[in-house]
Amino acid sequence: MAVLIDEPIWPAHGRLWGHLVSDTSLDELHAFAAAAGIPDRGFDHDHYDYPEERRELLIAQGAEPVTGKELVARLSAAGLRVSQRTKRGL
């Protein structure tokens, strides 16, 4: 039961972005994001995107740092992973 955060390695809009997920439920993820001030528009099917400069604050608020590989594995094991095919409507 944790909110997980990976390294911000994804470039977009002139900065790097990472992912924030829950290995328990989307309700847990949405509650954490709301408490951290992450806007709803940051949610993308099974995760929130966060900008690099927010990483340390999110960890201080309780997000558990993991590798991207572990994040996906734990998200999948929880049954919360949304595939790229599903995101594209295929």
C-alpha positions in Angstrom: 0.0 0.0 0.0 2.0 2.9 -1.3 2.2 5.8 -3.7 5.2 5.3 -5.9 7.3 7.8 -7.7 9.9 7.1 -10.5 12.7 9.2 -11.8 11.7 12.2 -14.0 13.2 11.1 -17.4 10.5 12.1 -19.9 11.1 15.4 -21.7 8.1 17.6 -22.5 7.4 21.3 -22.4 11.0 22.3 -21.7 11.3 20.1 -18.5 11.6 16.5 -17.4 8.5 14.6 -16.1 8.1 11.5 -13.9 5.2 9.3 -12.9 3.3 9.0 -9.7 1.1 5.8 -9.1 -0.5 3.8 -6.4 0.0 0.1 -6.0 -3.3 -0.1 -4.0 -6.0 2.0 -5.7 -6.8 4.9 -7.8 -8.7 6.4 -4.9 -5.4 6.4 -2.9 -3.6 8.0 -5.8 -6.2 10.7 -6.4 -6.2 11.6 -2.6 -2.4 11.8 -2.5 -2.3 14.0 -5.7 -5.0 16.3 -4.4 -3.2 16.7 -1.0 0.1 17.4 -2.9 -1.6 20.0 -5.1 -1.3 18.1 -8.4 -4.0 19.3 -10.7 -6.5 16.8 -12.1 -5.2 17.4 -15.6 -2.0 15.6 -14.6 -3.8 12.3 -14.5 -3.3 10.0 -17.4 -5.3 6.7 -17.2 -3.3 5.1 -14.4 -0.8 7.7 -13.2 -0.1 11.3 -12.6 2.7 13.1 -14.4 4.8 15.4 -12.2 7.6 17.9 -13.1 11.1 17.2 -11.9 11.2 20.1 -9.5 8.4 18.6 -7.4 10.1 15.2 -6.9 11.7 15.9 -3.5 8.5 17.5 -2.1 6.4 14.5 -3.2 8.9 12.1 -1.5 8.7 14.2 1.6 4.9 13.9 1.5 5.2 10.1 1.4 5.8 9.0 -2.1 8.1 6.0 -2.3 11.0 6.3 -4.8 11.3 3.3 -7.1 12.8 2.6 -10.5 10.5 2.9 -13.6 10.7 -0.9 -14.0 9.5 -1.5 -10.4 6.8 1.1 -10.7 5.3 -0.6 -13.8 5.7 -4.1 -12.1 3.9 -3.0 -9.0 1.2 -1.1 -10.9 0.6 -4.2 -13.0 0.6 -6.6 -10.0 -2.1 -4.4 -8.4 -4.2 -4.7 -11.6 -4.2 -1.0 -12.1 -1.9 -0.8 -15.2 -3.6 0.6 -18.3 -1.9 -0.6 -21.5 -0.8 1.8 -24.2 -3.3 0.0 -26.6 -6.1 0.8 -24.2 -5.0 4.5 -23.9 -5.1 4.8 -27.7 -8.5 3.2 -27.9 -7.3 0.2 -29.9 
